[in-house]
Amino acid sequence: MPRQARAPGAQSLRFAGEAGRAAPERRGRDDRETVTEAEYHLYIPEKNPLERPIMLDFDERWRRCLEQLDADGRRRRLRTAARLAGGRIDLAGRSLVDFSSNDYLGLSHHPELIRRTALFAERWGAGSGASRLVCGNLPPFTDVEAKLAQGKGAPAALVFVSGFQANASILPALFDSRVLGAEPLVYCDRLNHASLIHGCQAAGVRQIRFRHNDLGHLEQLLAAPNPGGRPRFIVTETVFSMDGDRADIAGLAALAERHGAFLYLDEAHATGVLGEGGFGLARGLAGPRCLVMGTFSKALGGFGAYAACGALLRDYLVNRCGGLIYATALPPAVLGAMDAALDLVPTLDAERARLAAHGDRLRAAMAEAGLDTGASSTQIVPVFLGDEARALAVASALEAEGLLGVAIRPPTVPAGTSRIRFALSARHSEEDVDRLIETLVRVVRKP
Ligand SMILES: Cc1ncc(COP(=O)(O)O)c(C=O)c1O
């Protein structure tokens, strides 16, 4: 005889199978609200004229939201783009110079990455078939992680499905108050990437935000009394994705050391581009009190992400990080691209020098034209235009002239700081950069 499910509110009914996946301490509560799938179909609500089901018009809700985005000039649309070699892109049949992708070294079209992608797929299949803990931990994972740990000068490394997924799931594992013994104090740079914010939110911690790259402010916050001796974490990026400026890594490491904090660094935009052998600004820092994550999806030309850390923390993450436990392992082809990129990156000093020179050239020209590039000192060069409408108008004028520079505006960046974010590539020629400078200055000056 099926148990009579607790009355209406169909939203509160959960299948037993779902409840089985809930966190252990919530199981008691979930069980009371659980019906089996069979019971659910048998379930007939008691007649209650006051509790008629609400037939919400969901599409109407989505439509209203989209209309509001339209009205605010913030509606985004997907455009089909065929990325070409040589820093070019095909948009709706037109070839543009691509100043918007994060393929900083042009590795996405490198013949060796493509060859090894095909080779790994042929050898290991198109998919991994399961999560790494089940039977998806193919031999190439071990090779890639060993190469990565060596390159980063880290005791250990762990590959993740993507950078977003890594940040969104590593942070909740690190901030688990049951493991730490107390709720942690988490200090975050104000301009941290959405994935880092997402990870903090998923962990349910309050973010104590310090002014962007302001270590004086961070120190002030760290100096506040911490009577319960709560564990502290500092979470920041080494190169900021929308500003192209760098964090003071040595200063952060010293602060973390002084205040007994754990340092979490996101090297998404530094990996491949900066530091010795292209292994980032935090090379050699990962260890028992520091985790350095980064991606294979930008300068490394492929997809996926990594965490470089101490060996014990790696083991902890394998056991406690939902993004690793509950996700199918990356496909072998993706591991092939990772493997090739890790072999190539240390050999690309000339490309890195060229990329740095492109950045310097663009910044110098912008300064001469009176345009603001903020604190950029890398291959990411924002040109601040303030107003959203102005940023959009400049981006579309550039596009009309065959140059792709996408406008970045709220909510991605704070209101009033809309900009065109130019992402340079070693595949660009000096002529490409000069063409960008000449066109941009002309377009911006147009009334
Ligand atoms: C700073 C930062 N972290 C993480 C990510 C997410 O990485 P992925 O694109 O590999 O998911 C990004 C991507 O834009 C990023 O800019």
The ligand as an ORCA input file, in Angstrom:
! r2SCAN-3c Opt
* xyz 0 1
  C      39.359     34.087    -14.926
  C      38.593     32.956    -15.533
  N      38.431     31.838    -14.818
  C      37.752     30.788    -15.313
  C      37.192     30.838    -16.563
  C      36.407     29.665    -17.070
  O      37.221     28.872    -17.872
  P      36.602     27.948    -19.020
  O      36.301     28.856    -20.163
  O      37.694     26.974    -19.301
  O      35.397     27.304    -18.480
  C      37.351     31.977    -17.348
  C      36.744     32.007    -18.704
  O      36.351     32.962    -19.238
  C      38.060     33.068    -16.823
  O      38.201     34.193    -17.530
*
